[in-house]
Amino acid sequence: KAAMIDAAEHPEATADKLGGEFLEGTWFNVYDYGVGDEVVWPYAVSVTRAGDYAYRVTSPVPVTISLPEGARTETE
C-alpha cells in the first residue's frame, strides 16, 4: 500500500500533512521520495469489481487479499 504523489501537481500534499491525515498503522502508507531516490516496482496487482460481491484479482505472483464478507474472487 503505497502512494506516489507528484509534488508538482499536488504541492499541498506534503509528507507532514499526509502523515497527519493517514496515521501510522492505518490502511494507507505515505513515503517521501526525493532527488536521487529510486523506487523499484517489481510487479503490480490489480483488484477490480467483476459483479455483485465478485472481484477479479490479476497478479503475476501469489497474493493474499482481504475482501468484504461474502465476496468471492476470480483469479488470473
N, C-alpha and C positions, 0 to 999 in steps of 0.2 A: 504494500500500500504506500505508494509514493506519489508525489506530485512534482511536476516540473513546471515552474511558473516563469514566463518570460517577463523579466523585470522592466523591459522597455514598454511592453504592452500593459503591464499592471504595476506601475511604480508604487501604488499604495499597498501592495501585498508584500510588506516586509516580513522577514523571518520573525522579528519580535511580535508584530501584530498577529500573524498567523499562529505563532506559538502560543499566544494567549487565548486565541479562539479555538484551537484544536489541541487541547491539553495532552500531555504525555500519557500513553496508555489508552487513548481513545481510538476510534476506528480509522483515524487519519494521521499520517506522519508528515512532518514538514522537514525538508532538508534544505540547507543553504549552500549552494554551489557558487564558486567564484572563479575568477580568471585563473587558468591553469589547472582547474579541477577537471577530472574526466569521469564520465558515467558510462558504465558498460551494462547494456541491457541484453542479456543473452537470449531471451525469448519472451514472448508475450502470451498471456492467457486472456481469452475473451469469454464472457458470460452474457448471453443475450436471451431475452424472453422469447420463448417459442410458442406460447399459448397460456391459457389459464393454469397457473401452478406448474408450468413446464419451462425449463430453461435449457439452452444449448450451451455446452461447455466445449470450447476449442482450445487445445493446448498441445504443444509438441512433446510434453513430458507429463507424467502422472502428477495430478494436483489434488488438493483437498479443499473443498469449499463448504461454506455454511449457507444454507438456504432456509426460507421460511418453512415452518412445519407443514407437511403435506405436499411439499413441492417435489417434483421428480426432475431428473436430468437426462439429457440425450448427449452423449459424449462423441467427439470426433477426434 
